Amino acid sequence: NAGVMQNPRHLVRRRGQEARLRCSPVKGHSHVYWYRQLPEEGLKFMVYLQKENIIDESGMPKERFSAEFPKEGPSILRIQQVVRGDSAAYFCASKGPLTPSYEQYFGPGTRLTVT
Amino acid sequence: KQEVTQIPAALSVPEGENLVLNCSFTDSAIYNLQWFRQDPGKGLTSLLLIQSSQREQTSGRLNASLDKSSGRSTLYIAASQPGDSATYLCAVFTDQAGTALIFGKGTTLSVSS
C-alpha cells in the first residue's frame, strides 16, 4: 500500500510567483490535512478537507492561500504571489472516513524555497 | 490556547545511553498525546499514542508516560542506537470532536557510535 504522496518534494519559486503543492492521500482515505513547518518551528495546522468540502480552515492565512480536494485527483494547496516568509516545509496528512481525527498518516512533505 | 513545549531542543548522546525527552502542554484538558519521529526528508511516523485516561505506553525500547494533571509527558529511550537519531515530536489532540494535532517544536537527537 502506498502511503501519502506529496509532489513535488522540493519547489523553488521567485517572489511573486505561484506555488502549487499536491497531496495524494492513502488509498481509500477521504480526509486530508495540511500543516506548515516554518524553520525552527513546530508543525502548524492549516486546513482540513474532505472530498469537495473544506471542513476547517482556521489555520489558513487570510490571503494568498487556498486549498481544494476535488472529487477526483489529489488535494492541492495553492499559494499565490509567494513571499520569502512562505519558505517552509508543507506536510499533508490523511485519514480514513471512519477513523478518528488523531490517526493521521503523514506524507514526506514539500520543501518550498522562495528566492 | 494550547501550547506544546519540548525540552531539550537538541540532544547528543553516545550509543547505549538511556535518555529522556520532555514535553509539556499548557492546557491539561487533552484527549490524547502522541510521540512522532521525523527523519530528514521524510514524513512523520507515529511512535506511541497515550489516551488521556492512560499513564504510559510502551513499544520495544520506547516508553512514554503521561501526567495529564501537571501537563507533562516524557519519552524514555533505552539503550540508544545510532538509528535512533532523528527529531522527536510531541503532539496533543485536544478533544474527540477536534480536528488538528498541536505539535511542539521537537527534540533533535543524535546518537553517536
Boltz contact constraints between the chains, C-beta under 6 A:
constraints:
  - contact:
      token1: [A, 42]
      token2: [B, 103]
      max_distance: 6.0
  - contact:
      token1: [A, 42]
      token2: [B, 104]
      max_distance: 6.0
  - contact:
      token1: [A, 42]
      token2: [B, 105]
      max_distance: 6.0
  - contact:
      token1: [A, 43]
      token2: [B, 103]
      max_distance: 6.0
  - contact:
      token1: [A, 45]
      token2: [B, 100]
      max_distance: 6.0
  - contact:
      token1: [A, 48]
      token2: [B, 99]
      max_distance: 6.0
  - contact:
      token1: [A, 56]
      token2: [B, 99]
      max_distance: 6.0
  - contact:
      token1: [A, 101]
      token2: [B, 99]
      max_distance: 6.0
  - contact:
      token1: [A, 102]
      token2: [B, 32]
      max_distance: 6.0
  - contact:
      token1: [A, 102]
      token2: [B, 93]
      max_distance: 6.0
  - contact:
      token1: [A, 106]
      token2: [B, 43]
      max_distance: 6.0
  - contact:
      token1: [A, 106]
      token2: [B, 44]
      max_distance: 6.0
  - contact:
      token1: [A, 107]
      token2: [B, 43]
      max_distance: 6.0
  - contact:
      token1: [A, 108]
      token2: [B, 42]
      max_distance: 6.0
  - contact:
      token1: [A, 108]
      token2: [B, 43]
      max_distance: 6.0
